[in-house]
Amino acid sequence: MPLPSHEAATGAAYDHQAQRYTDFATHHHTTHPLHRALIPAFTDLADPARPVADLGCGPGHVCADLHTRGLRVLGLDVSARLLAHARHTHPGPAFVRASMRHLPLAPSTLGGILAHYSLIHTPPDQVPETFTEWARVLAPGGPVLVSFQSQEPGTHTEPFDHAVAPAHRHSPEHLVRAAGAAGLSEAARLLVHPSQDLRRGWAQMHLLLQLTTVSGRSPNRSVPAPSPSFLT
Ligand SMILES: C[S@@+](CC[C@H](N)C(=O)[O-])C[C@H]1O[C@@H](n2cnc3c(N)ncnc32)[C@H](O)[C@@H]1O
């Protein structure tokens, strides 16, 4: 499916800075343990019988981390060059070029969804439909781990000068409300203190959600086993 224009533009911007971004992101992941702190909980909550998806996976280092924890992993991104790097560097997970708003997956396919600093590039008015799409492909009870630059409590989502592509600093309340409307309820949150962000002094939020209700379906309904090929 062709990408909507702003997502194609985001992908092209990351293509342009692929090596620079890869160096930054992989170094950040290995040197900042607090930003990885909820990944073990996400792994334990994910249904091991189903694949998990890293939406906006970039160079694939978080996919590789999840893969070493024993999960089947699908990385999706809009940047062809970052995906090429990911496939070359991390042979375990599968990597696909697709939008996180239009996932090429059947309903209830995934055992979990992780979006590490990628929802920041979704315009705020598209966040509700994005969560609805995630809820569609997630199995009941499945965890969602969303990480983002956080606004102060009580303040609004606003744009910031991201080095690669237009981005927003989200208000946790705004995201929790939008997620709740899609059936994704807050299970836990980790706020990394602003003093840990030496560059901008911003809080970073790692928000763990779980799919509790799905419109038109009972939350506890039994779900058929996924087909071996989980891409539609
Ligand atoms: C800040 S980077 C984060 C990459 C990686 N998750 C990490 O933690 O290093 C944002 C990533 O999200 C991807 N992205 C942005 N909008 C997207 C969308 N609508 N669908 C899929 N990927 C998207 C970008 O191409 C980029 O790789």
PDBQT file of the ligand as one rigid body, heavy atoms in Angstrom, charges set to zero:
ROOT
HETATM    1  C1  LIG A 301      12.896   8.731  16.482  1.00  0.00    +0.000 C 
HETATM    2  S1  LIG A 301      12.929   7.365  15.378  1.00  0.00    +0.000 S 
HETATM    3  C2  LIG A 301      12.847   5.977  16.503  1.00  0.00    +0.000 C 
HETATM    4  C3  LIG A 301      13.426   4.714  15.901  1.00  0.00    +0.000 C 
HETATM    5  C4  LIG A 301      13.548   3.552  16.894  1.00  0.00    +0.000 C 
HETATM    6  N1  LIG A 301      12.237   3.127  17.374  1.00  0.00    +0.000 N 
HETATM    7  C5  LIG A 301      14.436   3.953  18.042  1.00  0.00    +0.000 C 
HETATM    8  O1  LIG A 301      13.986   3.900  19.182  1.00  0.00    +0.000 OA
HETATM    9  O2  LIG A 301      15.585   4.321  17.790  1.00  0.00    +0.000 OA
HETATM   10  C6  LIG A 301      11.297   7.347  14.673  1.00  0.00    +0.000 C 
HETATM   11  C7  LIG A 301      11.083   6.221  13.680  1.00  0.00    +0.000 C 
HETATM   12  O3  LIG A 301       9.706   6.123  13.401  1.00  0.00    +0.000 OA
HETATM   13  C8  LIG A 301       9.536   5.928  12.011  1.00  0.00    +0.000 C 
HETATM   14  N2  LIG A 301       8.178   6.403  11.685  1.00  0.00    +0.000 N 
HETATM   15  C9  LIG A 301       7.704   7.659  11.764  1.00  0.00    +0.000 A 
HETATM   16  N3  LIG A 301       6.406   7.707  11.414  1.00  0.00    +0.000 NA
HETATM   17  C10 LIG A 301       6.051   6.438  11.123  1.00  0.00    +0.000 A 
HETATM   18  C11 LIG A 301       4.826   5.834  10.695  1.00  0.00    +0.000 A 
HETATM   19  N4  LIG A 301       3.707   6.547  10.527  1.00  0.00    +0.000 N 
HETATM   20  N5  LIG A 301       4.803   4.513  10.491  1.00  0.00    +0.000 NA
HETATM   21  C12 LIG A 301       5.914   3.752  10.673  1.00  0.00    +0.000 A 
HETATM   22  N6  LIG A 301       7.104   4.278  11.057  1.00  0.00    +0.000 NA
HETATM   23  C13 LIG A 301       7.168   5.598  11.290  1.00  0.00    +0.000 A 
HETATM   24  C14 LIG A 301      10.659   6.733  11.385  1.00  0.00    +0.000 C 
HETATM   25  O4  LIG A 301      10.958   6.358  10.070  1.00  0.00    +0.000 OA
HETATM   26  C15 LIG A 301      11.798   6.451  12.354  1.00  0.00    +0.000 C 
HETATM   27  O5  LIG A 301      12.511   5.305  12.012  1.00  0.00    +0.000 OA
ENDROOT
TORSDOF 0
